[in-house]
């Protein structure tokens, strides 16, 4: 009887995961169907041209360069915070996560409004790297905290030096976290619009938006979106191959003592200077620019009523999107960790496709589907939440999957042996252990949804104005002073969720 209930539960999980995967594929289906209806001759004319090659080169070099820099900064900063005698490690940890509270397009606004020359490839590479490196830093620093220091100590007793120990013992254990973070950075950059539009660096996403905005050129825009889908597929296959099938959970808690930190000695001053420069560029410039424009624009007055209304809308939409997205991510992540197989892997990979498409393509796909199939939800908050879920599902899946990967299945088996049902085991054993991962996923989705721009512009119900849409309205008109209050409140709303990401997940499971 118990086995029958267990099998029924697995079937329900599989069906739930399949529904989530199909939902995430709606924008892709829209692009594919549009491509087929367009015809090969038109596809060839629109895709195989010099402009597409230019956009492809811009997109690849931006994604490649930024992922590489984010990986270097994320791993290096995580090692300094967790494995060295860095003074003020807790403060630096908070400061290194804090850039997540500043949306990329607000970061670009901060740079461009005080330094108009910050544009083109180098400007875009610098600014998106400063915006997204915490997506690598966070999972890597969490992985550092979960490593058993006895492994490193054993390696050193066998004659390996610090560098060899890091490359041969530590880095392989960091691989899932590092690859997951790099994948998130790459997916975000494929779909990034606001920051790159402000920096005047053309990629597929900005070109798609321009096509729709200038002439509503659906065929051209959808062909470019199709190329983005192919780039996403290559990224997912590459990450899957590099991740491998190694198991990274352990039954015991490992060594009870903290690893002996590496002494920085004479390198302390240069390291502190480097971290100060990094934080200054990632936080000091945009925040300083906001303060400058807030003071400069104070003479025109702050629209308190409009500002509070937009803040309430952003807060509500972000909160609902965070909860909904994490809930729908759980069955996918659980099957990906506990029941690996080609079908589960396919479903999990499907959840990433929607996030690689620009928000405007996801929005147009949902508009088309809703009008033709479910007209009652057209231009409703529910449809906007669906768009957020599709766009930011990878943030939840990656965090929930990483948390589950650290929970040994043997703990669940012991609970079953003591008489707990599967549901009780999930509630009393599994969920408490993965709660930090759930919270991190929800916080990341909240930050993204509360500051999302393009999908919100198209899908929000009539009269709904968010901080992001109001900020974009003013900043695109070069009214920097009027845009500053909305940007400042966006940052303030993101601060609590960002702070949650700085908490040590081990504290959540103590006692």
ABEGO torsion letter per residue (X at the ends): XAAAAAAAAAAAAAAAAAAAAAAAAAAAAAAAAAAAAAEAAAAAAAABBAAAAAAAAAAAAAAAAAAAAAAAAAAAAAAAAAABABBGAAAAAAAAAAAAABBAAAAAAAAAAABAABBEAAAAAAAAAAAAAAAAAAAAAAAAAABBAAAAAAAAAAGBBAAAAAAAAAAAAAAAAAAAAAAAAAAAAAABAAAAAAAGBBBAAAAAAAAAAAAGBAAAAAAAAAAAAAAAAAAAAAAAAAAEABBABBABAEBABBBBBBBAEAAAAAAAAAAAAAAAAAAAAAAAAAAAAAAAAAAAEBBAAAAAAAAAAAAAAAAAAAAAAAAAAAAAAAAAAABBEAAAAAAAAAAAAAAABBAAAAAAAAAAAAAAABAAABGBAAAAAAAAAAAAAAAAAAAAAAAAAABBAAAAAAAAAAGBBAAAAAAAAAAAAAAAAAAAAAAAAAAAAAABAAAAAAABBBGBBBAAAAAAAAAAAGBAAAAAAAAAAAAAAAAAAAAAAABBAAAAABX
